[in-house]
Amino acid sequence: MTPPRNGPLAVALRYEGKGAPRVVAKGRGLVGERILEAAKQNGVPLEHNPILAEALSRVELEAEIPGQLYLAVAEILGFLLRASGRLR
């Protein structure tokens, strides 16, 4: 059964250089909108990837992302870092 889709789904990750990135915020609808707005206001780059967001939304808050998602997250982080000029 697919969960209802009521508004945007947003998942925020934090990577501190050790271990895997952690899910630090997630939400759908109004909460998702607030996460996206906070990211925009703080200059955090955004990636629109509904399938990955759905998978990441199943990870508990403050938990590291599971190994199955490493490659997908690494590719997006690399793209965002190159786009921002922080990685060549």
Summary of the structure (lengths in Angstrom):
residues: 88
radius of gyration: 13.0
end to end distance: 42.0
largest distance: 42.0
contacts: 206
relative contact order: 0.19
helix: 42%
strand: 16%
